[in-house]
Amino acid sequence: MSSTLSPSLALTLAFAVALLLGLVLKFWLATRQIRHVARHRAAVPAAFAGTITLAAHQKAADYTLAKTRFSLLETAVGAALLLGWTLLGGLHALNQALLQWLGGGMLQQLALIAGFVLIGGLIELPLSLYQTFRLEQHFGFNKMSFKLWLADLAKSTVLGALIGLPIAALILWVMGATGPIWWLWAWGVWMGFNLLLLLIYPTFIAPLFNKFQPLEDESLKARVTALMQRCGFAAKGLFVMDGSRRSAHANAYFTGFGAAKRVVFFDTLLSKLSPGEVDAVLAHELGHFKHKHILKRIVSLFALSLAGFALLGWLATQGWFYTGLGVNPSLNLLVPALAGADAVPNDALALLLFVLVSPVFSFFIAPLLALFSRKHEFEADAYAAQQTNGADLGHALLKLYEDNAATLTPDPLYVAFYYSHPPASERLARLAA
């Protein structure tokens, strides 16, 4: 008797082991973060003793502890939902029910994707409610009414359907109509869609959720315009967003692509920073463009998505990919001799399984991605310190860390795995140097 595992069983075991290891690692990192922050809650770190009050430091610690404990619940729910969809047969059951109701074809495949998204969204809805109206509200960050929350939910659902279903239909059509290298055509469609979103988001999508008013402070506008000219940067406009309508968190960002780029300031940011500090924060964002970080991320997205579509193109033809993850595919398209005019496609199943399983395996390269992101932040800080007053940037960062209740004492391993931005102590020490 051969002791070799079948490909289906091998995938099941690999998936189960990766999911279990990922869960253990996530829980271990979270408990490290909780212990580390709690252990340093009683005293402000020496480097910040003259600038951060004990009350602010303790609020940041308590907020971090609450968020990290909540992340444990989110992780557990996410893992249970993933198992339910895959090895416990949820996706298979939904697919079979829709096949009996609608038969095979594009309508059934779109219904499968829509049903998957809606069921997952409904299960996660209580977590979203708790996070907004309990956790964020308890620490004074939530400014949304329940009515506004419902309006946002309705808008995002309708928008998701209007945008998501057509692009899903197009990719499913490409998968069925363009032969063995469909994945290359699908990748081109997906990349074109993402670039189109970058163009239309600032003008058509973002205003559905927030109000954007031109920056009216003439002196600040003159400073910002001079800074951008000095840095050789052009934008379509300077705007203030009513971020305070939803949250007390502050931020500034660039949005759009090419000629459609906009500079957007949260109104909460302008109310908390001095003109020089606003200049420094904007210079940091300009630093990302100067060092071509945005372009590098887009190119990385292109490369990773191409590899992903190529992998999916192969996996979609392998019966063990489906059965190893709890789904029985339609064999008439996996076995050419059985294919016919009435063949039932597996394309939507393949897409959903790939979306479900990929994060389980890619989670283990998260530290590498976070490392590159933190490196980019350091480079943008250095550029801002060259173009503006470095002390202003330091003061602005300190205010933002304090106002956003970001802990000053995160666990180093947790930082290495999750933080896309360096901790305050590292950024300010680098600026001071």
Secondary structure, 3 states (H helix, E strand, C coil): CCCCCCHHHHHHHHHHHHHHHHHHHHHHHHHHHHHHHHHCCCCCCHHHCCCCCHHHHHHHHHHHHHHHHHHHHHHHHHHHHHHHHCCCCHHHHHHHHHHHHHCCCHHHHHHHHHHHHHHHHHHHHHHHHHHHHHHHHHCCCECCCHHHHHHHHHHHHHHHHHHHHHHHHHHHHHHHHCHHHHHHHHHHHHHHHHHHHHHHHHHHHHHHCCCEEECCCHHHHHHHHHHHHHCCCCCCCEEEECHHHCECCCCEEEECCHHHCEEEEEHHHHHHCCHHHHHHHHHHHHHHHHCCHHHHHHHHHHHHHHHHHHHHHHHCCCHHHHHCCCCCCCHHHCCHHHCCCCCCCCHHHHHHHHHHHHHHHHHHHHHHHHHHHHHHHHHHHHHHHHHCCHHHHHHHHHHHHHHCCCCCCCCHHHHHHHCCCCCHHHHHHHHHC
